[in-house]
């Protein structure tokens, strides 16, 4: 390292190295030390905001990022990260305002337009989100996230047939597990179950630890009445990710169908433990009753 590098710069370089390694507490301690010497150091406020976000402390992250923006209001990265944190914190209206303001000065950045549409979708402003995404993929036809998010928008509105070609385009441009899973869901919703199964089998073969794909594949088997195969897939998914709420819910549904209501209720409660706002699992746990046969 050159001899003319200041002690502060050396501290920042050390903290950044630790930050990249995931050693958040150690990096944060150095950032705070630098901030004590330079209270208005915008980059340090920004880095501290990112660490707070990585720790799930969204309110503190937003406060720190806003302080960084107050010092350097024209820095697009600060504003973009603020919007992303607001989106993660489900403060969708705030995120939409942040990205809309940023888009006014960075209209040629597809990532900002895409993030703006995501925030609009969170506010249930479907039409505006659709308009932004249609304009985005019209201007950037090879921008896979735009096709993916427009597909998600249609899927959320129940227009699976419109979502399929968008997911297919996104998957062709940038194949990844998330796009493949959503394409499989859209295919299932349009009755193309065998194609959905084939796609999910490919994803699982390529990524055996993809618990979400295993869960989706189990749904297709369950829909076909193959409960034993579906349960084996769910067991695999939960072994990989014991907090996967959808898998616990689906396992509970199979158990109730097999008249094992007590175990099914426990699975529904595990789903609720992982996702406390999972209303469908809550109702399923309360309504699970054993079958009463009419005769021997």
URSUL-V972278 format. One record per residue. N is the residue number from 1. RES is the residue in one letter. SS is DSSP state (~ for helix, > for strand, _ for the rest). PHI is phi in whole degrees, -180 to 180 (* if undefined). PSI is psi in whole degrees, 0 to 359 (none if undefined). Layout:
[[N | RES | SS | PHI | PSI] [N | RES | SS | PHI | PSI]]
This chain:
[[1 | X | _ | * | 136] [2 | X | _ | -58 | 148] [3 | X | _ | -70 | 338] [4 | X | _ | -85 | 6] [5 | X | _ | -73 | 131] [6 | X | _ | -74 | 158] [7 | X | ~ | -57 | 323] [8 | X | ~ | -63 | 315] [9 | X | ~ | -63 | 323] [10 | X | ~ | -65 | 320] [11 | X | ~ | -63 | 317] [12 | X | ~ | -65 | 317] [13 | X | ~ | -61 | 319] [14 | X | ~ | -65 | 317] [15 | X | ~ | -66 | 320] [16 | X | ~ | -63 | 320] [17 | X | ~ | -62 | 316] [18 | X | ~ | -65 | 321] [19 | X | ~ | -60 | 313] [20 | X | ~ | -64 | 331] [21 | X | _ | -81 | 356] [22 | X | _ | 84 | 10] [23 | X | _ | -89 | 74] [24 | X | ~ | -67 | 318] [25 | X | ~ | -65 | 319] [26 | X | ~ | -68 | 318] [27 | X | ~ | -64 | 317] [28 | X | ~ | -61 | 321] [29 | X | ~ | -62 | 319] [30 | X | ~ | -70 | 319] [31 | X | ~ | -58 | 318] [32 | X | ~ | -66 | 325] [33 | X | ~ | -64 | 317] [34 | X | ~ | -65 | 318] [35 | X | ~ | -65 | 328] [36 | X | ~ | -63 | 328] [37 | X | ~ | -85 | 331] [38 | X | _ | -135 | 82] [39 | X | _ | -60 | 337] [40 | X | _ | -109 | 30] [41 | X | _ | -78 | 103] [42 | X | ~ | -61 | 317] [43 | X | ~ | -63 | 320] [44 | X | ~ | -67 | 319] [45 | X | ~ | -60 | 320] [46 | X | ~ | -63 | 312] [47 | X | ~ | -63 | 321] [48 | X | ~ | -65 | 323] [49 | X | ~ | -64 | 320] [50 | X | ~ | -66 | 320] [51 | X | ~ | -65 | 317] [52 | X | ~ | -59 | 320] [53 | X | ~ | -64 | 316] [54 | X | ~ | -63 | 333] [55 | X | _ | -88 | 0] [56 | X | _ | 82 | 12] [57 | X | _ | -95 | 74] [58 | X | ~ | -66 | 321] [59 | X | ~ | -63 | 316] [60 | X | ~ | -68 | 322] [61 | X | ~ | -61 | 315] [62 | X | ~ | -63 | 318] [63 | X | ~ | -61 | 315] [64 | X | ~ | -67 | 319] [65 | X | ~ | -66 | 323] [66 | X | ~ | -66 | 324] [67 | X | ~ | -64 | 319] [68 | X | ~ | -63 | 320] [69 | X | ~ | -68 | 325] [70 | X | ~ | -61 | 325] [71 | X | ~ | -77 | 315] [72 | X | _ | -128 | 80] [73 | X | _ | -67 | 343] [74 | X | _ | -93 | 4] [75 | X | _ | -83 | 109] [76 | X | ~ | -64 | 324] [77 | X | ~ | -63 | 321] [78 | X | ~ | -62 | 313] [79 | X | ~ | -66 | 319] [80 | X | ~ | -63 | 315] [81 | X | ~ | -67 | 327] [82 | X | ~ | -61 | 313] [83 | X | ~ | -62 | 321] [84 | X | ~ | -67 | 320] [85 | X | ~ | -67 | 319] [86 | X | ~ | -61 | 322] [87 | X | ~ | -65 | 315] [88 | X | ~ | -62 | 326] [89 | X | _ | -83 | 4] [90 | X | _ | 61 | 28] [91 | X | _ | -92 | 67] [92 | X | ~ | -67 | 323] [93 | X | ~ | -64 | 317] [94 | X | ~ | -63 | 317] [95 | X | ~ | -63 | 320] [96 | X | ~ | -62 | 319] [97 | X | ~ | -64 | 316] [98 | X | ~ | -59 | 311] [99 | X | ~ | -72 | 327] [100 | X | ~ | -64 | 316] [101 | X | ~ | -64 | 320] [102 | X | ~ | -69 | 323] [103 | X | ~ | -65 | 333] [104 | X | ~ | -62 | 331] [105 | X | ~ | -110 | 354] [106 | X | _ | -136 | 55] [107 | X | _ | -68 | 344] [108 | X | _ | -94 | 9] [109 | X | _ | -102 | 107] [110 | X | ~ | -64 | 332] [111 | X | ~ | -65 | 323] [112 | X | ~ | -70 | 317] [113 | X | ~ | -61 | 319] [114 | X | ~ | -64 | 317] [115 | X | ~ | -66 | 324] [116 | X | ~ | -63 | 316] [117 | X | ~ | -64 | 322] [118 | X | ~ | -62 | 317] [119 | X | ~ | -65 | 319] [120 | X | ~ | -62 | 319] [121 | X | ~ | -60 | 321] [122 | X | ~ | -64 | 331] [123 | X | _ | -85 | 1] [124 | X | _ | 69 | 19] [125 | X | _ | -87 | 71] [126 | X | ~ | -60 | 314] [127 | X | ~ | -63 | 316] [128 | X | ~ | -67 | 319] [129 | X | ~ | -61 | 316] [130 | X | ~ | -61 | 317] [131 | X | ~ | -61 | 316] [132 | X | ~ | -63 | 317] [133 | X | ~ | -71 | 322] [134 | X | ~ | -64 | 318] [135 | X | ~ | -65 | 323] [136 | X | ~ | -64 | 309] [137 | X | ~ | -74 | 340] [138 | X | ~ | -69 | 321] [139 | X | ~ | -82 | 329] [140 | X | _ | -130 | 75] [141 | X | _ | -64 | 342] [142 | X | _ | -100 | 13] [143 | X | _ | -90 | 97] [144 | X | ~ | -58 | 317] [145 | X | ~ | -59 | 331] [146 | X | ~ | -66 | 314] [147 | X | ~ | -64 | 319] [148 | X | ~ | -61 | 312] [149 | X | ~ | -72 | 328] [150 | X | ~ | -68 | 323] [151 | X | ~ | -62 | 317] [152 | X | ~ | -62 | 322] [153 | X | ~ | -63 | 313] [154 | X | ~ | -65 | 320] [155 | X | ~ | -63 | 319] [156 | X | ~ | -65 | 332] [157 | X | _ | -89 | 359] [158 | X | _ | 89 | 13] [159 | X | _ | -102 | 66] [160 | X | ~ | -62 | 326] [161 | X | ~ | -65 | 330] [162 | X | ~ | -79 | 333] [163 | X | ~ | -75 | 326] [164 | X | ~ | -55 | 305] [165 | X | ~ | -64 | 330] [166 | X | ~ | -69 | 316] [167 | X | ~ | -65 | 323] [168 | X | ~ | -63 | 319] [169 | X | ~ | -65 | 314] [170 | X | ~ | -61 | 319] [171 | X | ~ | -68 | 325] [172 | X | ~ | -69 | 324] [173 | X | ~ | -76 | 320] [174 | X | _ | -149 | 82] [175 | X | _ | -60 | 130] [176 | X | _ | -155 | 165] [177 | X | ~ | -63 | 318] [178 | X | ~ | -62 | 315] [179 | X | ~ | -66 | 320] [180 | X | ~ | -62 | 317] [181 | X | ~ | -63 | 316] [182 | X | ~ | -69 | 325] [183 | X | ~ | -63 | 318] [184 | X | ~ | -62 | 320] [185 | X | ~ | -63 | 316] [186 | X | ~ | -65 | 321] [187 | X | ~ | -63 | 317] [188 | X | ~ | -61 | 317] [189 | X | ~ | -69 | 342] [190 | X | _ | -102 | 10] [191 | X | _ | 86 | 6] [192 | X | _ | -94 | 62] [193 | X | ~ | -65 | 319] [194 | X | ~ | -65 | 321] [195 | X | ~ | -67 | 323] [196 | X | ~ | -64 | 317] [197 | X | ~ | -62 | 315] [198 | X | ~ | -61 | 318] [199 | X | ~ | -66 | 316] [200 | X | ~ | -67 | 323] [201 | X | ~ | -63 | 322] [202 | X | ~ | -64 | 317] [203 | X | ~ | -64 | 317] [204 | X | ~ | -68 | 324] [205 | X | ~ | -65 | 321] [206 | X | ~ | -76 | 322] [207 | X | _ | -129 | 83] [208 | X | _ | -60 | 340] [209 | X | _ | -94 | 13] [210 | X | _ | -79 | 89] [211 | X | ~ | -64 | 325] [212 | X | ~ | -66 | 321] [213 | X | ~ | -66 | 320] [214 | X | ~ | -61 | 319] [215 | X | ~ | -63 | 315] [216 | X | ~ | -65 | 322] [217 | X | ~ | -65 | 323] [218 | X | ~ | -64 | 325] [219 | X | ~ | -61 | 320] [220 | X | ~ | -67 | 321] [221 | X | ~ | -67 | 321] [222 | X | ~ | -64 | 319] [223 | X | ~ | -63 | 329] [224 | X | _ | -85 | 1] [225 | X | _ | 84 | 8] [226 | X | _ | -93 | 75] [227 | X | ~ | -69 | 323] [228 | X | ~ | -64 | 315] [229 | X | ~ | -63 | 320] [230 | X | ~ | -63 | 318] [231 | X | ~ | -67 | 322] [232 | X | ~ | -60 | 317] [233 | X | ~ | -65 | 320] [234 | X | ~ | -67 | 321] [235 | X | ~ | -60 | 319] [236 | X | ~ | -64 | 316] [237 | X | ~ | -62 | 317] [238 | X | ~ | -76 | 336] [239 | X | ~ | -68 | 324] [240 | X | ~ | -76 | 314] [241 | X | _ | -135 | 92] [242 | X | _ | -66 | 352] [243 | X | _ | -103 | 9] [244 | X | _ | -75 | 99] [245 | X | ~ | -61 | 318] [246 | X | ~ | -61 | 323] [247 | X | ~ | -67 | 319] [248 | X | ~ | -62 | 319] [249 | X | ~ | -63 | 314] [250 | X | ~ | -66 | 323] [251 | X | ~ | -64 | 317] [252 | X | ~ | -61 | 321] [253 | X | ~ | -63 | 319] [254 | X | ~ | -65 | 316] [255 | X | ~ | -63 | 320] [256 | X | ~ | -66 | 319] [257 | X | ~ | -59 | 326] [258 | X | _ | -86 | 11] [259 | X | _ | 69 | 21] [260 | X | _ | -102 | 69] [261 | X | ~ | -66 | 322] [262 | X | ~ | -61 | 315] [263 | X | ~ | -69 | 323] [264 | X | ~ | -61 | 318] [265 | X | ~ | -61 | 320] [266 | X | ~ | -62 | 320] [267 | X | ~ | -66 | 319] [268 | X | ~ | -61 | 322] [269 | X | ~ | -69 | 327] [270 | X | ~ | -65 | 323] [271 | X | ~ | -62 | 318] [272 | X | ~ | -68 | 325] [273 | X | ~ | -61 | 321] [274 | X | ~ | -78 | 329] [275 | X | _ | -140 | 88] [276 | X | _ | -57 | 336] [277 | X | _ | -94 | 16] [278 | X | _ | -78 | 83] [279 | X | ~ | -62 | 320] [280 | X | ~ | -61 | 321] [281 | X | ~ | -70 | 323] [282 | X | ~ | -62 | 313] [283 | X | ~ | -65 | 320] [284 | X | ~ | -62 | 321] [285 | X | ~ | -65 | 324] [286 | X | ~ | -79 | 333] [287 | X | ~ | -102 | 357] [288 | X | _ | -67 | 116] [289 | X | _ | -131 | 146] [290 | X | _ | -69 | 151] [291 | X | _ | -71 | 141] [292 | X | _ | -113 | 114] [293 | X | _ | -81 | 145] [294 | X | _ | -73 | 333] [295 | X | _ | -151 | 172] [296 | X | _ | -63 | none]]
